[in-house]
Amino acid sequence: MEELIAKKYIKALTDNFDIESIQNSADIFSVLADSFTDEKFKSIIISPLVSSSDKESILLDAIKSASSDKINNFIKLLVENKRLDIIPAIAKELKKDIANSTKTYTGIIYSDSDIELKVLEELSHGLSAKFNSTITLLFVKNDFNGIKVEVTGLGIEISFCKDRIDSQIIEHIIKAI
């Protein structure tokens, strides 16, 4: 639900913005969204006991270095409409919009064994060519018994599980006998 509301606000914010301005806005909202991970900050921002003008001044002070009237007015609009809780969703949706417009995505490879940098680059290049985009892959070592590739911006998930392959080989051998 927050994503839908955030998209409407983003549309209003990014009208007549070029890609660089949208990127700057995304950076600003990413910083603000990171602030929401701090429980003290979050409790102040969502508290009904703190006045709207105090919340507004806190947020405007946090983004003062951006010196953008449009962003300042946007923050004031969020305060006025009591929509400060969607700031993290706005940051997330702005990142998605930028990725879609520039066709630049980041994916993650999960595996229980190490993967060489050269293999990561080859997989990145292959996926980039397949989906006509620029895809950068990051490696995360975990307990997944196989390899799993996720590019959430494109909705891609590819996985090869060693256990599943082993069971399919056994089934095939049994059928052949």
Secondary structure as UniProt FT lines:
FT   HELIX           2..14
FT   TURN            15..16
FT   HELIX           19..35
FT   TURN            36..37
FT   HELIX           39..46
FT   TURN            48..49
FT   HELIX           52..62
FT   HELIX           64..66
FT   HELIX           69..80
FT   TURN            81..82
FT   HELIX           84..86
FT   HELIX           87..102
FT   STRAND          104..111
FT   HELIX           117..131
FT   STRAND          134..141
FT   STRAND          146..151
FT   TURN            152..155
FT   STRAND          156..161
FT   HELIX           162..176
//
